[in-house]
């Protein structure tokens, strides 16, 4: 997956969006591992907080059209 690819959720294939990139969150609690997820701008849907871009576990996505 690379920025600009069209992606969809594997469980909800009607939800299509634009992959923006990966984001890593540091885990400072109990020396845990960092967490990396995908940032996606979904078409016709906003994130629960109202933002245009939301985060989602990257292995729940599949590329449907690669950017050039």
C-alpha positions in Angstrom: 0.0 0.0 0.0 1.3 3.4 -0.9 -0.2 6.9 -0.6 -2.8 7.5 -3.2 -4.0 3.9 -3.5 -7.7 3.3 -3.4 -8.5 0.8 -0.6 -11.6 -0.9 0.9 -12.3 -2.7 4.1 -12.1 -6.4 3.8 -15.2 -6.9 6.0 -17.2 -4.0 4.4 -16.2 -3.9 0.7 -18.6 -1.1 0.0 -16.5 1.3 2.1 -13.9 2.7 -0.3 -11.3 5.3 0.5 -8.0 6.9 -0.3 -4.9 5.5 1.5 -3.0 8.5 2.9 -0.1 6.7 4.7 0.9 4.9 7.8 1.0 6.5 11.3 2.8 5.1 14.3 1.7 5.7 17.9 4.3 5.2 20.6 3.3 3.0 23.5 4.7 4.5 26.7 2.7 2.3 29.0 4.6 -0.6 30.5 7.3 -0.4 27.8 4.8 -1.8 25.2 5.3 -2.0 21.5 4.5 0.9 19.2 1.4 0.6 17.1 1.3 1.4 13.3 -2.0 1.9 11.5 -3.3 3.2 8.2 -4.7 6.6 7.7 -7.6 6.6 5.2 -9.9 9.3 3.8 -13.2 7.5 3.3 -15.5 8.6 0.6 -18.9 9.8 1.9 -17.9 9.2 5.5 -16.0 10.9 8.2 -14.2 9.7 11.3 -16.1 9.4 14.5 -14.6 12.6 15.7 -15.6 14.4 12.5 -12.2 14.5 10.8 -11.9 13.7 7.1 -9.1 11.1 7.8 -9.5 8.2 10.1 -7.1 5.5 11.3 -7.7 1.8 10.7 -5.7 -1.4 11.3 -3.8 -1.8 8.0 -4.3 -5.6 7.7 -8.0 -5.0 7.5 -7.6 -3.1 4.2 -7.1 -4.3 0.6 -5.9 -2.2 -2.4 -8.4 -2.0 -5.2 -6.6 0.4 -7.4 -2.9 1.4 -7.2 -1.9 5.0 -7.7 0.6 5.8 -10.5 
